[in-house]
């Protein structure tokens, strides 16, 4: 039996667009206290928590779709409500005063890879706002593995050309049902996460990557593998990687010779680059290899709160990390990279011996939950630290947000989206400060200006062709290099984002201000499924726009048109 994935989309303000007969009136009658019918009272009695409410709405909408291939999710012969959906998590959205409840589909208690359902409800009344799902009919594949997970691990070792002994300490895999696309065959597979081995021939010397120097992510690769539990074949793989102290006001000179104000803390007679309020910490690695197990025990410090020009690399890293943290917290309302208050730890003056003996290391990378900054000699006996590049820093830290939210698979279109979201927020944050009105005429659309070979930018959102990259789906690069061309094809989505950020109305005003665009893209990123493609992103972006402007139908339509036009101009529909 082949897979048949089906997408279901519903928004309470899009009744006329989605083909549902379940209109707003019926929703109000069935699920609101305004209705006094026995059915409504019985239904309302079950809305005592978010998960129950979400399951109730999902059940009604799946049944309303009248699709026999996914109605099996409902499993009417069982007493539980929608037993085919497994609860994952819930997430607050203070921008829209809603909560999203996330599920994945399971069959015979085994998860189905790549499926999901998101039910968005009102924060105070649990009324339905939206529903998005990728579901499928239950796979007709025996749920019992024929081989052991140790045999599957041996298959991976052979596939990667490594010794089995190097992999035996991995966490035990889980079983999952997997089909690569609709119309592809189903498999029961062992799902291994964070395997420290790349497939033979997958990583090519000289591949473009982030466009910077070699980093530990190039040498200590982590991949996820799915191995058929019956035939013992690798069927899919992808990269798994992109204190209660009182804050004290400090100042110092950064890498750009600018005076910066920031916060740190006082320990005894030392003023340290540790901001306890924003959870930003900055350390000096003293030109040591980042692979050394011994890390600095104390943050960069000075005898006075004015650092002067005593540590420009550290001041830049600390100040720029603070800007990114402020944007995450104040604009996106996200509590740090993982939304749980995770600290942003920066290490300056780093080298990576596998890239060379140093002291030059031309890179800045988010790795092992830290930012690591290299440097390049400037010819005067001093070094220019990569901590000066706010756009690169914001790009890398956004990979952390992606990893801890949608966790987009780092391959093909989902991997290109992974890279594109980092570019989008890298550019927005780089142009956001010193603050509104953030006039668009003065924006710099380049990512990593001067960092590419030849002195150009790594990428350019306004015109990807400047760096030899595609700006339309007609030029989409079909390749196995760089995980399916994630750093190249990301530019198509970058161009769509540029279009949305710059589209104007008849009066010459921006249709969607940059702060709103940032919020919409953030909300979209947090609700995408791991295998989302460009079209899925467009659909989710329109949906979160409907929620954000709910109650203002004219604004909803205006923003939806702007989004549609921005994406249509690059061939994404």
Protein Blocks (a to p, Z undefined) as FASTA:
>chain_A
ZZddddddddfklmmmnopabdfklmmmmmcckbccfklmmmmmmmmbfklmmmmmmmmm
mmmnopaklmmmnommbmbehklbccfbdcddfknopacddddddeehiacehiacdddd
dfklopafbdcddddddddddfbdfbdfklmmmmmmmmnopafklmmmpccdddddddfb
ghiacddddddehiabdcehkacghiaklopacdfklmmccddddddfklopafbdcdfb
ecjddcdddddddfkopacddddddehjaccdddfklopacddehhpafkbmbdcfbdcd
dfbfblojmlmmlmmmmmmmmmmmmmmmmmnopgbjnonopacdddehiadfklogbjad
cddddeehiacdddddehlopacdfklmmmlmmmmmmmmmmmmmnopacehjllmmmmmm
mmmmmmmmmmmpgbdehiaklpcfbghehkaghhiafbdfklmmlnopafbfkloccdfe
hgholmmmmmmmmmmmmmmmmoccfkopafbafklmmmmmmmmmmmccfkbcfklmmmmm
mmmmmmmmgoilmlmmmmmmmmmmmmmmnopZZ
